[in-house]
Amino acid sequence: MTLKFGYKLSAEGFGPKELIAQAVRAEQAGFDFVEISDHYHPWLDVQGHSPFAWTVLGAIAARTERIGLATGVTCPTVRYHPAIIAQAAATLAIVSDNRFTLGIGAGERLNEHVVGQGFPSVRGRHERLREALEIIKLLWQGGYQSYEGKHLQLEDARVFDLPDELPVIAVAAGGKSAATMAAELGDGLFATEPRTDLVESYTGAGGSGPRYAEVPMAWAPTEEAGVQEVLRTTRWALTGWKVMSELPNPVNFDAASQTVREEDVRGQFALGPDAEPYVAAVRKYTEAGFDHIVLQNAGPDPDGFIDFFAKELHDKLQRR
């Protein structure tokens, strides 16, 4: 299995110019791709940012030459209509010379409620995601297209600028039904846990594309410094998906994550200054069958982490 390693651009934690600079440094450090979250709000107010991901990606495409780009992930059903995502992804594929992967998922209330249309049930979200995938692929066939779904409609629309090579669509999955949908209507799988069952559901349904997964880590001079930074900015990640998908604003995540403890962080994040915990964390995901590994650093020093990857992690991960 050929592995590719990505750097997670935390759009909730940094402003747009800093994210662009991080992507440039990630390319120089040897990362294969960068992946950016597509949020309207941060998870916690202390994070303090949430720029428009598509503008940031376009600027990164102009400032880099080799590194792949991906959304991780965008929701094409409430805040965006899938026709807009089909157009945006096609344009980004062109300006990046076919370096873009469209990661999509069912979304979180945190970002989608802002347009005043409410937020669907789990079943409703999956129904909308399926329709969105059908609309995007229909538009990418070229020509004028219409679509009449249970939730989403398309009327006489055409994406005029299509790339020679269409972007890979990686579908986020937290369960079997979404993993099966990724195989049926997508070109790849996206996950946040080292779950073999997700990979097996995807491949069992005929999926053969890239399998993306995010690995939580917090590089710092000491384990304790990493733990404290996670508690300060990233404790929301330990609340579980049923919480993460449903709460509407950063203040709610602040309240819901107050009970997260140091031992919770140590049980989920690779920490500290040494390479071995990070290699071991990645190994869990590769053994589960993932081949596009996203290093999601919640530590206090992104530049230091990128240097750490270049000098100590890159070769060890390739040998793992």
Contacts in CASP RR format, 6 or more apart in sequence:
PFRMAT RR
TARGET T0000
AUTHOR 0000-0000-0000
METHOD contacts of the structure
MODEL  1
MTLKFGYKLSAEGFGPKELIAQAVRAEQAGFDFVEISDHYHPWLDVQGHS
PFAWTVLGAIAARTERIGLATGVTCPTVRYHPAIIAQAAATLAIVSDNRF
TLGIGAGERLNEHVVGQGFPSVRGRHERLREALEIIKLLWQGGYQSYEGK
HLQLEDARVFDLPDELPVIAVAAGGKSAATMAAELGDGLFATEPRTDLVE
SYTGAGGSGPRYAEVPMAWAPTEEAGVQEVLRTTRWALTGWKVMSELPNP
VNFDAASQTVREEDVRGQFALGPDAEPYVAAVRKYTEAGFDHIVLQNAGP
DPDGFIDFFAKELHDKLQRR
1 286 0 8 1.000
1 289 0 8 1.000
1 291 0 8 1.000
2 291 0 8 1.000
3 286 0 8 1.000
3 291 0 8 1.000
3 292 0 8 1.000
3 293 0 8 1.000
3 317 0 8 1.000
3 318 0 8 1.000
4 32 0 8 1.000
4 33 0 8 1.000
4 210 0 8 1.000
4 291 0 8 1.000
4 292 0 8 1.000
4 293 0 8 1.000
5 31 0 8 1.000
5 32 0 8 1.000
5 33 0 8 1.000
5 293 0 8 1.000
5 294 0 8 1.000
5 295 0 8 1.000
5 309 0 8 1.000
5 314 0 8 1.000
5 317 0 8 1.000
6 26 0 8 1.000
6 31 0 8 1.000
6 32 0 8 1.000
6 33 0 8 1.000
6 34 0 8 1.000
6 35 0 8 1.000
6 292 0 8 1.000
6 293 0 8 1.000
6 294 0 8 1.000
6 295 0 8 1.000
7 22 0 8 1.000
7 23 0 8 1.000
7 26 0 8 1.000
7 29 0 8 1.000
7 31 0 8 1.000
7 33 0 8 1.000
7 34 0 8 1.000
7 35 0 8 1.000
7 294 0 8 1.000
7 295 0 8 1.000
7 297 0 8 1.000
7 306 0 8 1.000
7 309 0 8 1.000
8 34 0 8 1.000
8 35 0 8 1.000
8 36 0 8 1.000
8 37 0 8 1.000
8 214 0 8 1.000
8 294 0 8 1.000
8 295 0 8 1.000
8 296 0 8 1.000
8 297 0 8 1.000
9 19 0 8 1.000
9 22 0 8 1.000
9 23 0 8 1.000
9 34 0 8 1.000
9 35 0 8 1.000
9 36 0 8 1.000
9 37 0 8 1.000
9 56 0 8 1.000
10 19 0 8 1.000
10 37 0 8 1.000
10 47 0 8 1.000
10 296 0 8 1.000
10 298 0 8 1.000
11 19 0 8 1.000
11 36 0 8 1.000
11 37 0 8 1.000
11 38 0 8 1.000
11 39 0 8 1.000
11 49 0 8 1.000
11 50 0 8 1.000
11 51 0 8 1.000
11 53 0 8 1.000
11 56 0 8 1.000
12 37 0 8 1.000
12 39 0 8 1.000
12 41 0 8 1.000
12 42 0 8 1.000
12 43 0 8 1.000
12 44 0 8 1.000
12 47 0 8 1.000
12 48 0 8 1.000
12 49 0 8 1.000
12 50 0 8 1.000
13 42 0 8 1.000
13 47 0 8 1.000
13 48 0 8 1.000
13 49 0 8 1.000
13 233 0 8 1.000
14 22 0 8 1.000
14 49 0 8 1.000
14 302 0 8 1.000
15 49 0 8 1.000
15 51 0 8 1.000
16 51 0 8 1.000
16 52 0 8 1.000
16 55 0 8 1.000
16 56 0 8 1.000
16 59 0 8 1.000
19 36 0 8 1.000
19 51 0 8 1.000
19 56 0 8 1.000
19 60 0 8 1.000
20 56 0 8 1.000
20 59 0 8 1.000
20 60 0 8 1.000
20 63 0 8 1.000
22 34 0 8 1.000
22 302 0 8 1.000
22 306 0 8 1.000
23 34 0 8 1.000
23 60 0 8 1.000
23 63 0 8 1.000
23 64 0 8 1.000
23 67 0 8 1.000
24 60 0 8 1.000
24 63 0 8 1.000
24 64 0 8 1.000
25 303 0 8 1.000
25 306 0 8 1.000
26 34 0 8 1.000
26 67 0 8 1.000
26 306 0 8 1.000
27 34 0 8 1.000
27 64 0 8 1.000
27 65 0 8 1.000
27 66 0 8 1.000
27 67 0 8 1.000
28 310 0 8 1.000
29 306 0 8 1.000
29 307 0 8 1.000
29 309 0 8 1.000
29 310 0 8 1.000
29 314 0 8 1.000
30 309 0 8 1.000
30 310 0 8 1.000
30 314 0 8 1.000
31 67 0 8 1.000
31 306 0 8 1.000
31 309 0 8 1.000
32 67 0 8 1.000
32 68 0 8 1.000
32 292 0 8 1.000
33 67 0 8 1.000
33 68 0 8 1.000
33 69 0 8 1.000
33 70 0 8 1.000
33 99 0 8 1.000
33 101 0 8 1.000
33 292 0 8 1.000
34 60 0 8 1.000
34 67 0 8 1.000
34 68 0 8 1.000
34 69 0 8 1.000
34 70 0 8 1.000
35 70 0 8 1.000
35 71 0 8 1.000
35 72 0 8 1.000
35 212 0 8 1.000
35 214 0 8 1.000
35 294 0 8 1.000
36 53 0 8 1.000
36 56 0 8 1.000
36 57 0 8 1.000
36 69 0 8 1.000
36 70 0 8 1.000
36 71 0 8 1.000
36 72 0 8 1.000
37 53 0 8 1.000
37 72 0 8 1.000
37 73 0 8 1.000
38 53 0 8 1.000
38 54 0 8 1.000
38 71 0 8 1.000
38 72 0 8 1.000
38 73 0 8 1.000
38 74 0 8 1.000
38 75 0 8 1.000
38 111 0 8 1.000
39 50 0 8 1.000
39 53 0 8 1.000
39 110 0 8 1.000
39 111 0 8 1.000
40 50 0 8 1.000
40 79 0 8 1.000
40 110 0 8 1.000
40 111 0 8 1.000
40 112 0 8 1.000
40 114 0 8 1.000
41 50 0 8 1.000
41 110 0 8 1.000
41 111 0 8 1.000
41 114 0 8 1.000
41 249 0 8 1.000
41 250 0 8 1.000
42 48 0 8 1.000
42 49 0 8 1.000
42 50 0 8 1.000
42 250 0 8 1.000
43 110 0 8 1.000
43 234 0 8 1.000
43 236 0 8 1.000
43 237 0 8 1.000
43 250 0 8 1.000
43 253 0 8 1.000
44 233 0 8 1.000
44 235 0 8 1.000
44 236 0 8 1.000
44 250 0 8 1.000
44 253 0 8 1.000
44 254 0 8 1.000
44 257 0 8 1.000
45 250 0 8 1.000
45 251 0 8 1.000
45 254 0 8 1.000
46 232 0 8 1.000
46 233 0 8 1.000
47 233 0 8 1.000
47 250 0 8 1.000
53 71 0 8 1.000
53 74 0 8 1.000
54 88 0 8 1.000
54 92 0 8 1.000
57 69 0 8 1.000
57 71 0 8 1.000
57 92 0 8 1.000
57 96 0 8 1.000
57 100 0 8 1.000
58 92 0 8 1.000
58 95 0 8 1.000
58 96 0 8 1.000
60 67 0 8 1.000
60 69 0 8 1.000
61 69 0 8 1.000
61 92 0 8 1.000
61 95 0 8 1.000
61 96 0 8 1.000
61 99 0 8 1.000
61 100 0 8 1.000
62 95 0 8 1.000
66 99 0 8 1.000
67 99 0 8 1.000
68 96 0 8 1.000
68 99 0 8 1.000
68 100 0 8 1.000
68 101 0 8 1.000
69 92 0 8 1.000
69 96 0 8 1.000
69 99 0 8 1.000
69 100 0 8 1.000
69 101 0 8 1.000
70 100 0 8 1.000
70 101 0 8 1.000
70 102 0 8 1.000
70 103 0 8 1.000
70 170 0 8 1.000
70 212 0 8 1.000
71 101 0 8 1.000
71 102 0 8 1.000
71 103 0 8 1.000
71 104 0 8 1.000
72 103 0 8 1.000
72 172 0 8 1.000
72 190 0 8 1.000
72 212 0 8 1.000
73 103 0 8 1.000
73 104 0 8 1.000
73 105 0 8 1.000
73 107 0 8 1.000
73 170 0 8 1.000
73 172 0 8 1.000
73 190 0 8 1.000
74 80 0 8 1.000
74 85 0 8 1.000
74 102 0 8 1.000
74 103 0 8 1.000
74 104 0 8 1.000
74 105 0 8 1.000
75 104 0 8 1.000
75 105 0 8 1.000
75 106 0 8 1.000
75 107 0 8 1.000
75 108 0 8 1.000
75 111 0 8 1.000
75 112 0 8 1.000
76 82 0 8 1.000
76 84 0 8 1.000
76 85 0 8 1.000
76 104 0 8 1.000
76 105 0 8 1.000
76 129 0 8 1.000
76 132 0 8 1.000
76 136 0 8 1.000
77 106 0 8 1.000
77 107 0 8 1.000
77 112 0 8 1.000
77 125 0 8 1.000
77 128 0 8 1.000
77 129 0 8 1.000
77 131 0 8 1.000
77 132 0 8 1.000
77 151 0 8 1.000
77 152 0 8 1.000
78 107 0 8 1.000
78 112 0 8 1.000
78 115 0 8 1.000
78 117 0 8 1.000
78 118 0 8 1.000
78 119 0 8 1.000
78 120 0 8 1.000
78 128 0 8 1.000
79 111 0 8 1.000
79 112 0 8 1.000
79 114 0 8 1.000
79 115 0 8 1.000
81 152 0 8 1.000
82 131 0 8 1.000
82 132 0 8 1.000
82 133 0 8 1.000
82 135 0 8 1.000
82 136 0 8 1.000
82 139 0 8 1.000
82 152 0 8 1.000
82 154 0 8 1.000
83 135 0 8 1.000
83 139 0 8 1.000
83 154 0 8 1.000
83 157 0 8 1.000
83 159 0 8 1.000
85 102 0 8 1.000
85 104 0 8 1.000
85 132 0 8 1.000
85 136 0 8 1.000
86 135 0 8 1.000
86 136 0 8 1.000
86 139 0 8 1.000
86 140 0 8 1.000
86 159 0 8 1.000
87 139 0 8 1.000
87 159 0 8 1.000
89 100 0 8 1.000
89 102 0 8 1.000
89 136 0 8 1.000
89 167 0 8 1.000
90 140 0 8 1.000
90 159 0 8 1.000
90 161 0 8 1.000
90 162 0 8 1.000
90 163 0 8 1.000
90 166 0 8 1.000
90 167 0 8 1.000
91 161 0 8 1.000
92 100 0 8 1.000
92 167 0 8 1.000
93 99 0 8 1.000
93 100 0 8 1.000
93 163 0 8 1.000
93 165 0 8 1.000
93 166 0 8 1.000
93 167 0 8 1.000
94 161 0 8 1.000
94 163 0 8 1.000
98 163 0 8 1.000
98 164 0 8 1.000
98 165 0 8 1.000
98 167 0 8 1.000
100 167 0 8 1.000
101 167 0 8 1.000
101 168 0 8 1.000
101 169 0 8 1.000
101 170 0 8 1.000
101 210 0 8 1.000
101 212 0 8 1.000
102 136 0 8 1.000
102 167 0 8 1.000
102 168 0 8 1.000
102 169 0 8 1.000
102 170 0 8 1.000
103 169 0 8 1.000
103 170 0 8 1.000
103 171 0 8 1.000
103 172 0 8 1.000
103 190 0 8 1.000
103 212 0 8 1.000
104 129 0 8 1.000
104 132 0 8 1.000
104 133 0 8 1.000
104 169 0 8 1.000
104 170 0 8 1.000
104 171 0 8 1.000
104 172 0 8 1.000
105 129 0 8 1.000
105 171 0 8 1.000
105 172 0 8 1.000
105 178 0 8 1.000
105 190 0 8 1.000
106 122 0 8 1.000
106 125 0 8 1.000
106 126 0 8 1.000
106 128 0 8 1.000
106 129 0 8 1.000
106 172 0 8 1.000
106 178 0 8 1.000
106 245 0 8 1.000
107 125 0 8 1.000
107 245 0 8 1.000
108 244 0 8 1.000
108 245 0 8 1.000
108 246 0 8 1.000
109 118 0 8 1.000
109 119 0 8 1.000
109 245 0 8 1.000
109 246 0 8 1.000
109 247 0 8 1.000
109 248 0 8 1.000
110 244 0 8 1.000
110 247 0 8 1.000
110 248 0 8 1.000
110 249 0 8 1.000
110 250 0 8 1.000
110 253 0 8 1.000
112 118 0 8 1.000
112 119 0 8 1.000
113 119 0 8 1.000
113 248 0 8 1.000
119 125 0 8 1.000
119 246 0 8 1.000
120 127 0 8 1.000
120 128 0 8 1.000
120 151 0 8 1.000
124 151 0 8 1.000
126 177 0 8 1.000
126 178 0 8 1.000
126 181 0 8 1.000
127 150 0 8 1.000
127 151 0 8 1.000
128 151 0 8 1.000
128 152 0 8 1.000
129 171 0 8 1.000
129 178 0 8 1.000
129 181 0 8 1.000
130 181 0 8 1.000
130 185 0 8 1.000
131 147 0 8 1.000
131 149 0 8 1.000
131 150 0 8 1.000
131 151 0 8 1.000
131 152 0 8 1.000
132 152 0 8 1.000
133 169 0 8 1.000
133 171 0 8 1.000
133 181 0 8 1.000
133 185 0 8 1.000
133 186 0 8 1.000
134 147 0 8 1.000
134 185 0 8 1.000
135 147 0 8 1.000
135 152 0 8 1.000
135 154 0 8 1.000
136 169 0 8 1.000
137 169 0 8 1.000
137 185 0 8 1.000
138 145 0 8 1.000
138 147 0 8 1.000
138 154 0 8 1.000
139 145 0 8 1.000
139 154 0 8 1.000
139 157 0 8 1.000
139 158 0 8 1.000
139 159 0 8 1.000
140 159 0 8 1.000
140 162 0 8 1.000
140 166 0 8 1.000
142 158 0 8 1.000
142 159 0 8 1.000
142 162 0 8 1.000
143 158 0 8 1.000
144 156 0 8 1.000
144 157 0 8 1.000
144 158 0 8 1.000
145 154 0 8 1.000
145 156 0 8 1.000
145 157 0 8 1.000
145 158 0 8 1.000
146 154 0 8 1.000
146 155 0 8 1.000
146 156 0 8 1.000
146 157 0 8 1.000
147 153 0 8 1.000
147 154 0 8 1.000
168 187 0 8 1.000
168 188 0 8 1.000
168 209 0 8 1.000
168 210 0 8 1.000
169 185 0 8 1.000
169 186 0 8 1.000
169 187 0 8 1.000
169 188 0 8 1.000
170 182 0 8 1.000
170 186 0 8 1.000
170 187 0 8 1.000
170 188 0 8 1.000
170 189 0 8 1.000
170 190 0 8 1.000
170 210 0 8 1.000
170 212 0 8 1.000
171 178 0 8 1.000
171 181 0 8 1.000
171 182 0 8 1.000
171 185 0 8 1.000
171 186 0 8 1.000
171 188 0 8 1.000
171 189 0 8 1.000
171 190 0 8 1.000
172 178 0 8 1.000
172 190 0 8 1.000
172 191 0 8 1.000
172 192 0 8 1.000
173 179 0 8 1.000
173 181 0 8 1.000
173 182 0 8 1.000
173 189 0 8 1.000
173 190 0 8 1.000
173 191 0 8 1.000
173 198 0 8 1.000
173 201 0 8 1.000
173 202 0 8 1.000
174 191 0 8 1.000
174 192 0 8 1.000
174 193 0 8 1.000
174 195 0 8 1.000
174 198 0 8 1.000
174 241 0 8 1.000
175 197 0 8 1.000
175 198 0 8 1.000
175 201 0 8 1.000
176 197 0 8 1.000
176 198 0 8 1.000
176 201 0 8 1.000
179 189 0 8 1.000
179 198 0 8 1.000
179 199 0 8 1.000
179 201 0 8 1.000
179 202 0 8 1.000
179 205 0 8 1.000
180 201 0 8 1.000
180 202 0 8 1.000
180 205 0 8 1.000
182 188 0 8 1.000
182 189 0 8 1.000
182 190 0 8 1.000
182 202 0 8 1.000
182 207 0 8 1.000
183 189 0 8 1.000
183 201 0 8 1.000
183 202 0 8 1.000
183 203 0 8 1.000
183 204 0 8 1.000
183 205 0 8 1.000
183 206 0 8 1.000
183 207 0 8 1.000
184 205 0 8 1.000
187 209 0 8 1.000
187 210 0 8 1.000
188 202 0 8 1.000
188 207 0 8 1.000
188 209 0 8 1.000
188 210 0 8 1.000
188 211 0 8 1.000
188 212 0 8 1.000
189 198 0 8 1.000
189 199 0 8 1.000
189 202 0 8 1.000
189 207 0 8 1.000
189 209 0 8 1.000
189 210 0 8 1.000
189 211 0 8 1.000
189 212 0 8 1.000
190 212 0 8 1.000
190 213 0 8 1.000
191 198 0 8 1.000
191 211 0 8 1.000
191 212 0 8 1.000
191 213 0 8 1.000
191 214 0 8 1.000
191 290 0 8 1.000
192 213 0 8 1.000
192 214 0 8 1.000
193 213 0 8 1.000
194 213 0 8 1.000
194 284 0 8 1.000
194 285 0 8 1.000
194 287 0 8 1.000
194 288 0 8 1.000
194 290 0 8 1.000
195 288 0 8 1.000
196 287 0 8 1.000
196 288 0 8 1.000
196 289 0 8 1.000
198 288 0 8 1.000
199 211 0 8 1.000
199 288 0 8 1.000
199 289 0 8 1.000
199 290 0 8 1.000
202 211 0 8 1.000
210 291 0 8 1.000
210 292 0 8 1.000
211 289 0 8 1.000
211 290 0 8 1.000
211 291 0 8 1.000
211 292 0 8 1.000
212 290 0 8 1.000
212 292 0 8 1.000
212 294 0 8 1.000
213 285 0 8 1.000
213 288 0 8 1.000
213 290 0 8 1.000
213 292 0 8 1.000
213 293 0 8 1.000
213 294 0 8 1.000
214 294 0 8 1.000
214 296 0 8 1.000
215 270 0 8 1.000
215 281 0 8 1.000
215 282 0 8 1.000
215 285 0 8 1.000
215 293 0 8 1.000
215 294 0 8 1.000
215 295 0 8 1.000
215 296 0 8 1.000
216 234 0 8 1.000
216 237 0 8 1.000
216 268 0 8 1.000
216 269 0 8 1.000
216 270 0 8 1.000
216 281 0 8 1.000
216 296 0 8 1.000
216 298 0 8 1.000
217 269 0 8 1.000
217 270 0 8 1.000
217 271 0 8 1.000
217 277 0 8 1.000
217 278 0 8 1.000
217 281 0 8 1.000
217 295 0 8 1.000
217 296 0 8 1.000
217 297 0 8 1.000
217 298 0 8 1.000
217 299 0 8 1.000
218 226 0 8 1.000
218 227 0 8 1.000
218 229 0 8 1.000
218 230 0 8 1.000
218 234 0 8 1.000
218 265 0 8 1.000
218 269 0 8 1.000
218 270 0 8 1.000
218 271 0 8 1.000
218 272 0 8 1.000
218 297 0 8 1.000
218 298 0 8 1.000
218 299 0 8 1.000
219 226 0 8 1.000
219 271 0 8 1.000
219 272 0 8 1.000
219 273 0 8 1.000
219 278 0 8 1.000
219 297 0 8 1.000
219 299 0 8 1.000
219 301 0 8 1.000
219 304 0 8 1.000
219 305 0 8 1.000
219 308 0 8 1.000
220 226 0 8 1.000
220 229 0 8 1.000
220 271 0 8 1.000
220 272 0 8 1.000
220 273 0 8 1.000
220 299 0 8 1.000
220 300 0 8 1.000
220 301 0 8 1.000
221 272 0 8 1.000
221 273 0 8 1.000
222 272 0 8 1.000
222 273 0 8 1.000
223 266 0 8 1.000
223 271 0 8 1.000
223 272 0 8 1.000
225 272 0 8 1.000
225 299 0 8 1.000
225 300 0 8 1.000
226 265 0 8 1.000
226 269 0 8 1.000
226 271 0 8 1.000
226 272 0 8 1.000
226 298 0 8 1.000
226 299 0 8 1.000
226 300 0 8 1.000
227 262 0 8 1.000
227 265 0 8 1.000
227 266 0 8 1.000
227 269 0 8 1.000
227 271 0 8 1.000
229 298 0 8 1.000
229 299 0 8 1.000
229 300 0 8 1.000
230 237 0 8 1.000
230 265 0 8 1.000
230 269 0 8 1.000
230 298 0 8 1.000
230 299 0 8 1.000
231 260 0 8 1.000
231 262 0 8 1.000
231 265 0 8 1.000
233 298 0 8 1.000
234 298 0 8 1.000
235 257 0 8 1.000
235 260 0 8 1.000
235 265 0 8 1.000
236 244 0 8 1.000
236 253 0 8 1.000
236 256 0 8 1.000
236 257 0 8 1.000
237 244 0 8 1.000
237 268 0 8 1.000
237 298 0 8 1.000
238 257 0 8 1.000
238 260 0 8 1.000
238 264 0 8 1.000
238 265 0 8 1.000
238 268 0 8 1.000
239 253 0 8 1.000
239 256 0 8 1.000
239 257 0 8 1.000
239 260 0 8 1.000
243 256 0 8 1.000
247 253 0 8 1.000
247 256 0 8 1.000
265 271 0 8 1.000
269 298 0 8 1.000
270 277 0 8 1.000
270 278 0 8 1.000
270 280 0 8 1.000
270 281 0 8 1.000
271 277 0 8 1.000
273 308 0 8 1.000
275 308 0 8 1.000
275 312 0 8 1.000
275 313 0 8 1.000
275 316 0 8 1.000
278 295 0 8 1.000
278 313 0 8 1.000
278 317 0 8 1.000
279 313 0 8 1.000
279 316 0 8 1.000
279 317 0 8 1.000
279 320 0 8 1.000
282 293 0 8 1.000
282 295 0 8 1.000
282 317 0 8 1.000
282 320 0 8 1.000
283 320 0 8 1.000
285 293 0 8 1.000
286 293 0 8 1.000
286 320 0 8 1.000
293 317 0 8 1.000
295 305 0 8 1.000
295 309 0 8 1.000
295 313 0 8 1.000
297 305 0 8 1.000
299 305 0 8 1.000
END
